[in-house]
């Protein structure tokens, strides 16, 4: 990789670093949690959607904090997000959730690129706060069956749906019956597989990669002498090799 985009001062730093690597005095370069945090700061907020049996599900990721797991060689991010479920133009569920993702860093020297592989959703946790909302059975019946509300309010939501649809809406009935218990956690648990699937769909290989930039002297150094990357000692450690 050329260093023409570097300032004179940066080129001097690059040259000195290469000399230190050649002499065996410099074996790696560390990127701290804060440096990695700065790289992802502009990503937030962003929104994506997930599938539900009826209506629409939406997650707005508000912020994210980098995590480092040295024992497992995992680079992760913990995100605070708002989750909303809307049916018939009404919000019937909303909550703040914290979800954690992690991946293993892998460096491909042939293309000067750092990849994050084996992405997993490690946890999705409900936050109990004033934002949380779940609509009860009476609201759902009055929303979906306004003309028959008086005759149906005394019936369970599943029975009301079956009566109105002659038993053809079992999927919708099963889903909306989740709300009869009033448990925000039960609704979140139901949606965890869909949320995980939606998160996985958000990221392509390019999204989970970083090619060394010619405008950053430390990355130019690694593009020339980089060997491997690991999470160690609470940093992302880039190992260097003497090619001479």
Residue frames relative to the residue before (quaternion, step in Angstrom):
aa qw qx qy qz dx dy dz
X 1.0000 0.0000 0.0000 0.0000 0.00 0.00 0.00
X 0.4386 -0.7019 0.5025 0.2499 3.56 -0.94 0.95
X 0.3122 -0.7533 0.5518 0.1749 3.58 -1.20 0.53
X 0.2998 0.8046 -0.4748 0.1933 3.59 1.24 0.39
X 0.6484 0.5235 -0.3214 0.4497 3.60 1.20 -0.46
X 0.5796 0.5925 -0.3721 0.4178 3.58 1.27 -0.13
X 0.5108 -0.6055 0.5093 0.3362 3.54 -1.25 0.51
X 0.6819 -0.4663 0.3542 0.4384 3.57 -1.27 0.24
X 0.6534 0.5177 -0.3090 0.4578 3.59 0.95 -0.87
X 0.6651 0.4952 -0.3014 0.4707 3.57 0.99 -0.79
X 0.6303 0.5259 -0.3385 0.4599 3.59 1.05 -0.69
X 0.6121 0.5314 -0.3423 0.4751 3.58 1.10 -0.69
X 0.6396 0.5184 -0.3208 0.4684 3.60 0.96 -0.87
X 0.6497 0.5188 -0.3126 0.4595 3.56 0.96 -0.88
X 0.6600 0.5097 -0.3084 0.4576 3.58 0.89 -0.91
X 0.6645 0.5006 -0.3046 0.4637 3.60 0.91 -0.92
X 0.6413 0.5251 -0.3263 0.4544 3.57 0.98 -0.83
X 0.6529 0.5132 -0.3154 0.4592 3.59 0.97 -0.82
X 0.6251 0.5243 -0.3312 0.4739 3.56 1.06 -0.72
X 0.6594 0.5090 -0.3053 0.4614 3.58 0.95 -0.89
X 0.6234 0.5160 -0.3388 0.4799 3.58 1.05 -0.69
X 0.6502 0.5295 -0.3103 0.4478 3.57 0.94 -0.91
X 0.7087 0.4393 -0.2469 0.4937 3.59 1.04 -0.80
X 0.5088 -0.6664 0.4124 0.3563 3.59 1.26 -0.09
X 0.4945 0.6757 -0.4134 0.3579 3.57 1.27 0.26
X 0.7528 0.2491 -0.1483 0.5910 3.59 1.25 -0.40
X 0.0653 -0.8414 0.5363 -0.0142 3.56 -0.44 1.23
X 0.8108 0.0420 -0.0083 0.5837 3.60 1.17 -0.40
X 0.2327 -0.7303 0.6229 0.1563 3.52 -1.36 0.28
X 0.2402 -0.8084 0.5286 0.0971 3.57 -0.80 1.03
X 0.1686 -0.7390 0.6428 0.1108 3.53 -1.08 0.82
X 0.3506 -0.7708 0.5005 0.1801 3.56 -0.61 1.16
X 0.6903 -0.4566 0.3640 0.4273 3.51 -1.34 0.22
X 0.6700 0.5035 -0.3061 0.4515 3.60 0.93 -0.86
X 0.6319 0.5207 -0.3354 0.4659 3.60 1.00 -0.73
X 0.6576 0.4841 -0.3038 0.4908 3.58 1.02 -0.78
X 0.6119 0.5545 -0.3416 0.4488 3.57 1.06 -0.76
X 0.6454 0.5327 -0.3159 0.4472 3.57 0.98 -0.85
X 0.6337 0.5528 -0.3297 0.4291 3.59 1.10 -0.67
X 0.7641 0.3692 -0.1967 0.4912 3.60 1.06 -0.69
X 0.4170 0.7619 -0.4380 0.2318 3.56 1.27 -0.22
X 0.7033 0.4881 -0.2750 0.4377 3.60 0.95 -0.84
X 0.5060 0.6669 -0.4191 0.3515 3.60 1.24 -0.17
X 0.7404 0.4274 -0.2164 0.4715 3.57 1.02 -0.81
X 0.6076 -0.2130 -0.7628 -0.0602 1.49 -2.14 1.31
X 0.0367 -0.7750 0.6269 0.0709 3.57 -1.27 0.28
X 0.2938 -0.7771 0.5454 0.1112 3.55 -1.21 0.62
X 0.0520 0.7671 -0.6395 -0.0018 3.55 -1.15 0.64
X 0.4071 -0.7264 0.5155 0.2022 3.56 -1.29 0.40
X 0.1342 -0.7712 0.6145 0.0982 3.55 -1.25 0.43
X 0.5593 -0.6484 0.4235 0.2957 3.53 -1.21 0.66
X 0.0019 0.7509 -0.6602 -0.0146 3.54 -1.19 0.72
X 0.6618 -0.5352 0.3333 0.4056 3.63 -1.14 0.47
X 0.7792 0.0316 -0.0196 0.6257 3.58 1.07 -0.72
X 0.7783 0.3280 -0.2300 0.4836 3.57 -1.09 0.65
X 0.4763 -0.6546 0.5135 0.2846 3.54 -1.25 -0.55
X 0.2039 -0.7689 0.5965 0.1067 3.54 -1.07 0.82
X 0.0369 -0.8070 0.5889 -0.0227 3.56 -0.97 0.88
X 0.1057 -0.7648 0.6331 0.0558 3.53 -1.11 0.81
X 0.1108 -0.7664 0.6312 0.0441 3.55 -0.88 1.01
X 0.2278 -0.7827 0.5677 0.1149 3.57 -0.48 1.22
X 0.2644 -0.8265 0.4865 0.1018 3.54 -0.44 1.27
X 0.7882 -0.1264 0.1161 0.5910 3.59 0.97 -0.83
X 0.1125 -0.7994 0.5871 0.0601 3.54 -1.23 0.39
X 0.1729 -0.7849 0.5906 0.0720 3.55 -1.07 0.81
X 0.4673 -0.6936 0.4849 0.2557 3.55 -0.86 1.04
X 0.0803 -0.7675 0.6340 0.0508 3.55 -1.11 0.79
X 0.1587 -0.7792 0.6024 0.0694 3.55 -1.16 0.67
X 0.0839 -0.7911 0.6058 0.0140 3.56 -0.81 1.05
X 0.2506 -0.8183 0.5030 0.1209 3.53 -0.05 1.34
X 0.6520 0.5450 -0.3293 0.4116 3.60 0.96 -0.82
X 0.7737 0.3206 -0.1678 0.5199 3.60 1.08 -0.72
X 0.3762 -0.7322 0.4770 0.3078 3.60 1.31 -0.03
X 0.4467 0.6774 -0.4529 0.3695 3.56 0.84 1.03
X 0.1979 -0.7312 0.6449 0.1013 3.52 -1.08 0.93
X 0.0142 0.8452 -0.5305 0.0622 3.58 -0.65 1.07
X 0.1971 -0.7400 0.6226 0.1612 3.50 -1.40 -0.03
X 0.2050 -0.7554 0.6141 0.1013 3.55 -1.02 0.91
X 0.1118 -0.8408 0.5296 -0.0063 3.56 -0.56 1.21
X 0.2594 -0.7007 0.6412 0.1749 3.52 -1.20 0.72
X 0.0442 0.8136 -0.5732 0.0871 3.57 -0.77 1.07
X 0.3284 -0.6855 0.6024 0.2435 3.53 -1.31 0.39
X 0.1788 -0.7769 0.6004 0.0636 3.54 -0.95 0.99
X 0.0054 -0.8085 0.5872 -0.0382 3.57 -0.82 1.02
X 0.1063 -0.7577 0.6413 0.0575 3.53 -1.08 0.87
X 0.0547 -0.8076 0.5868 -0.0202 3.54 -0.72 1.12
X 0.0050 -0.7761 0.6298 -0.0335 3.53 -0.94 1.00
X 0.8391 0.0060 -0.0501 0.5416 3.57 -0.89 1.00
X 0.6790 -0.5397 0.2627 0.4227 3.55 0.97 1.03
X 0.6340 0.4736 -0.3462 0.5038 3.57 1.21 0.49
X 0.4122 -0.6819 0.5438 0.2635 3.57 -1.01 0.80
X 0.0985 -0.8159 0.5686 0.0374 3.56 -0.59 1.13
X 0.7860 0.0954 -0.0698 0.6069 3.60 1.27 -0.22
X 0.1540 0.7507 -0.6385 0.0715 3.50 -1.09 0.76
X 0.0871 0.7835 -0.6082 0.0929 3.53 -1.14 0.69
X 0.3818 -0.6344 0.6015 0.3000 3.48 -1.33 0.30
X 0.0448 -0.7880 0.6140 0.0100 3.56 -0.98 0.85
X 0.2387 -0.7144 0.6338 0.1763 3.52 -1.29 0.45
X 0.0214 0.7947 -0.6065 0.0151 3.57 -0.75 1.02
X 0.2394 -0.7773 0.5740 0.0950 3.51 -1.13 0.81
X 0.1096 -0.7675 0.6306 0.0365 3.53 -1.00 0.97
X 0.0233 0.7918 -0.6100 -0.0203 3.57 -1.17 0.48
X 0.0564 -0.7835 0.6188 0.0071 3.54 -1.26 0.52
X 0.4555 -0.6648 0.5207 0.2820 3.53 -1.30 0.34
X 0.3589 -0.7382 0.5216 0.2327 3.63 -0.79 0.94
X 0.0228 0.7829 -0.6208 0.0328 3.56 -1.05 0.83
X 0.2063 -0.7974 0.5588 0.0962 3.57 -0.81 0.99
X 0.1497 -0.7615 0.6266 0.0711 3.54 -1.00 0.98
X 0.2996 -0.8045 0.4883 0.1567 3.55 -0.21 1.31
X 0.5965 0.5974 -0.3678 0.3900 3.59 1.10 -0.60
X 0.7785 0.2476 -0.1434 0.5586 3.59 1.16 -0.54
X 0.4258 -0.7409 0.4342 0.2849 3.58 1.30 0.30
X 0.5437 0.6376 -0.3657 0.4051 3.55 1.06 0.76
X 0.2958 -0.7172 0.6099 0.1619 3.51 -1.13 0.87
X 0.1096 -0.7921 0.5993 0.0382 3.58 -0.79 1.05
X 0.2402 -0.7118 0.6352 0.1793 3.52 -1.27 0.54
X 0.0567 -0.8299 0.5541 -0.0321 3.56 -0.48 1.23
X 0.7993 0.2743 -0.2225 0.4862 3.54 -1.35 0.31
X 0.0946 0.8173 -0.5556 0.1198 3.57 0.76 1.08
X 0.0116 0.7947 -0.6063 0.0270 3.58 -0.91 0.93
X 0.3538 -0.6548 0.6135 0.2641 3.53 -1.32 0.45
X 0.2382 -0.8352 0.4828 0.1122 3.57 -0.25 1.26
X 0.8045 -0.0914 0.0785 0.5816 3.59 1.05 -0.67
X 0.0771 -0.7366 0.6684 0.0691 3.53 -1.33 0.53
X 0.0136 -0.8438 0.5315 -0.0724 3.56 -0.37 1.27
X 0.4298 -0.6967 0.5224 0.2387 3.54 -1.00 0.92
X 0.2187 -0.7373 0.6242 0.1376 3.56 -1.09 0.81
X 0.2427 -0.7705 0.5739 0.1347 3.57 -0.66 1.09
X 0.2851 0.7448 -0.5544 0.2381 3.55 -0.29 1.27
X 0.7448 -0.4265 0.2783 0.4313 3.57 -1.30 -0.01
X 0.5754 0.6008 -0.3783 0.4060 3.60 1.21 -0.34
X 0.5734 0.6449 -0.3669 0.3474 3.57 1.13 -0.71
X 0.0517 0.7877 -0.6081 0.0836 3.56 -1.03 0.89
X 0.0940 0.7546 -0.6485 0.0345 3.56 -1.11 0.75
X 0.3526 -0.7486 0.5267 0.1946 3.55 -0.78 1.03
X 0.4138 -0.7302 0.4909 0.2334 3.57 -1.02 0.81
X 0.7503 -0.4178 0.2816 0.4279 3.52 -1.38 0.16
X 0.6507 0.5293 -0.3281 0.4345 3.60 0.90 -0.88
X 0.6389 0.5177 -0.3308 0.4630 3.58 0.98 -0.79
X 0.6753 0.5059 -0.3022 0.4436 3.58 0.89 -0.95
X 0.6564 0.4952 -0.3178 0.4721 3.58 0.95 -0.83
X 0.6798 0.4831 -0.3000 0.4631 3.60 0.89 -0.89
X 0.6423 0.5261 -0.3220 0.4549 3.59 1.13 -0.63
X 0.7709 0.3826 -0.1992 0.4687 3.57 0.83 -0.99
X 0.7980 0.1903 -0.0875 0.5650 3.58 1.12 -0.64
X 0.0242 -0.8627 0.5047 0.0205 3.63 0.70 1.02
X 0.6785 0.5021 -0.3063 0.4401 3.60 1.00 -0.72
X 0.7575 0.3566 -0.1904 0.5126 3.58 1.13 -0.63
X 0.2897 0.8259 -0.4623 0.1423 3.56 1.31 0.14
X 0.6639 0.5246 -0.3304 0.4182 3.63 0.88 -0.84
X 0.7163 0.4483 -0.2601 0.4672 3.58 0.97 -0.82
X 0.7325 0.4431 -0.2347 0.4605 3.58 1.16 -0.48
X 0.5244 0.6796 -0.4149 0.3017 3.60 1.12 -0.46
X 0.6799 0.4924 -0.3049 0.4498 3.58 1.07 -0.55
X 0.6476 0.5300 -0.3098 0.4515 3.58 1.26 -0.16
X 0.5832 -0.5497 0.4511 0.3927 3.57 -1.19 0.46
X 0.6296 -0.5637 0.3744 0.3817 3.57 -1.11 0.65
X 0.6498 0.5178 -0.3339 0.4451 3.62 0.89 -0.83
X 0.6573 0.5018 -0.3135 0.4667 3.59 0.95 -0.84
X 0.6376 0.5303 -0.3267 0.4533 3.57 0.99 -0.83
X 0.6643 0.4967 -0.3060 0.4673 3.57 0.94 -0.88
X 0.6583 0.5139 -0.3150 0.4510 3.57 0.94 -0.83
X 0.6456 0.5181 -0.3235 0.4583 3.57 0.99 -0.80
X 0.7068 0.4742 -0.2677 0.4515 3.56 0.92 -0.88
X 0.7895 0.3098 -0.1462 0.5092 3.59 1.09 -0.60
X 0.4419 -0.7180 0.4369 0.3137 3.59 1.29 0.27
X 0.7048 -0.5086 0.2558 0.4234 3.56 1.03 0.84
X 0.5216 0.6712 -0.4055 0.3362 3.59 1.20 0.16
X 0.7079 0.4435 -0.2626 0.4829 3.61 1.22 -0.21
X 0.0747 0.8360 -0.5392 0.0696 3.58 0.86 0.93
X 0.6373 0.5265 -0.3373 0.4504 3.60 0.97 -0.81
X 0.6746 0.4754 -0.2927 0.4829 3.56 0.88 -0.92
X 0.6478 0.5274 -0.3203 0.4469 3.57 0.97 -0.86
X 0.6553 0.5086 -0.3113 0.4636 3.59 0.92 -0.90
X 0.6695 0.5037 -0.3057 0.4523 3.54 0.94 -0.88
X 0.7287 0.4373 -0.2595 0.4587 3.58 0.69 -1.05
X 0.5692 0.5915 -0.3836 0.4230 3.59 1.19 -0.41
X 0.4926 0.6480 -0.4259 0.3951 3.58 1.24 -0.33
X 0.6859 0.5219 -0.2773 0.4246 3.53 1.05 -0.82
X 0.5156 0.6658 -0.4129 0.3471 3.59 1.22 -0.34
X 0.6701 0.5073 -0.3026 0.4496 3.59 1.08 -0.69
X 0.3678 -0.7457 0.4790 0.2815 3.57 1.21 -0.48
X 0.5009 0.6664 -0.4163 0.3629 3.59 1.25 0.30
X 0.3429 -0.7406 0.5445 0.1938 3.58 -0.56 1.17
X 0.6359 0.5397 -0.3309 0.4414 3.58 1.05 -0.76
X 0.6375 0.5355 -0.3323 0.4432 3.60 0.98 -0.81
X 0.6455 0.5059 -0.3187 0.4752 3.59 1.00 -0.81
X 0.6520 0.5066 -0.3164 0.4671 3.60 0.94 -0.87
X 0.6429 0.5253 -0.3285 0.4503 3.60 0.91 -0.88
X 0.6278 0.5359 -0.3319 0.4568 3.58 1.01 -0.78
X 0.7490 0.4322 -0.2182 0.4523 3.57 0.93 -0.93
X 0.4390 0.7323 -0.4536 0.2555 3.62 1.15 -0.26
X 0.6655 0.4881 -0.3392 0.4514 3.68 0.81 -0.76
X 0.6591 0.4979 -0.3149 0.4674 3.60 0.99 -0.81
X 0.6398 0.5183 -0.3265 0.4642 3.57 1.02 -0.79
X 0.6420 0.5160 -0.3223 0.4667 3.59 0.95 -0.86
X 0.6561 0.5077 -0.3107 0.4640 3.58 0.93 -0.88
X 0.6631 0.5053 -0.3065 0.4594 3.58 0.96 -0.87
X 0.6331 0.5217 -0.3320 0.4657 3.58 0.99 -0.80
X 0.6568 0.5209 -0.3104 0.4484 3.59 0.90 -0.93
X 0.6608 0.5176 -0.3041 0.4505 3.58 1.02 -0.79
X 0.5897 0.6160 -0.3623 0.3761 3.57 1.17 -0.50
X 0.7794 0.3717 -0.1579 0.4789 3.55 1.08 -0.72
X 0.1815 -0.7389 0.6412 0.0998 3.53 -0.92 1.02
X 0.7033 -0.4278 0.3307 0.4615 3.57 -1.28 0.02
X 0.6396 0.5267 -0.3308 0.4516 3.58 1.02 -0.75
X 0.6282 0.5391 -0.3387 0.4473 3.59 1.02 -0.76
X 0.7525 0.3615 -0.1829 0.5193 3.56 1.09 -0.75
X 0.6339 0.4843 -0.3525 0.4892 3.56 1.02 0.79
X 0.1013 -0.7717 0.6242 0.0673 3.53 -1.29 0.41
X 0.2097 -0.7782 0.5837 0.0987 3.56 -0.60 1.18
X 0.5516 -0.6397 0.4253 0.3250 3.55 -0.90 0.96
X 0.3281 -0.7871 0.5016 0.1456 3.56 -0.77 1.09
X 0.4586 -0.7012 0.4723 0.2738 3.62 -0.92 0.86
X 0.6321 0.5432 -0.3330 0.4411 3.60 1.24 -0.23
X 0.6924 0.4174 -0.2576 0.5291 3.61 1.30 -0.11
X 0.3938 -0.7762 0.4304 0.2392 3.56 -0.32 1.23
X 0.6229 0.5340 -0.3520 0.4505 3.61 1.04 -0.65
X 0.6723 0.4766 -0.2957 0.4831 3.58 1.06 -0.71
X 0.5860 0.5395 -0.3666 0.4808 3.59 1.14 -0.54
X 0.6217 0.5405 -0.3282 0.4622 3.56 1.01 -0.86
X 0.7086 0.4540 -0.2772 0.4636 3.56 0.84 -0.94
X 0.6056 0.5491 -0.3671 0.4438 3.60 1.07 -0.61
X 0.7002 0.4539 -0.2663 0.4825 3.57 1.14 -0.59
X 0.8331 0.1921 -0.0468 0.5166 3.56 0.92 -0.92
X 0.4073 0.7442 -0.4546 0.2713 3.57 1.24 0.15
X 0.1893 -0.7921 0.5752 0.0770 3.55 -1.04 0.85
X 0.7815 -0.1885 0.1764 0.5679 3.61 0.74 -1.02
X 0.2641 -0.7435 0.5963 0.1475 3.54 -1.36 0.28
X 0.0672 0.7814 -0.6183 0.0503 3.54 -1.05 0.83
X 0.4157 -0.6315 0.5793 0.3047 3.53 -1.33 0.37
X 0.1824 0.7762 -0.5748 0.1841 3.54 -0.53 1.23
X 0.8576 0.0878 -0.0681 0.5022 3.56 -1.14 0.71
X 0.6356 -0.5765 0.3057 0.4126 3.56 1.05 0.91
X 0.6358 0.4217 -0.3670 0.5322 3.59 1.06 0.81
X 0.4175 -0.6202 0.5748 0.3327 3.55 -1.34 0.16
X 0.1399 -0.8460 0.5142 0.0163 3.56 -0.25 1.34
X 0.1899 -0.7716 0.6039 0.0625 3.53 -0.82 1.17
X 0.2210 -0.7940 0.5556 0.1102 3.59 -0.48 1.21
X 0.2380 -0.7769 0.5769 0.0840 3.50 -1.04 0.99
X 0.1567 -0.7860 0.5914 0.0885 3.56 -1.17 0.57
X 0.4180 -0.6811 0.5444 0.2551 3.55 -1.13 0.67
X 0.2169 -0.8254 0.5125 0.0952 3.59 -0.34 1.24
X 0.5671 0.6271 -0.3914 0.3632 3.59 1.20 -0.23
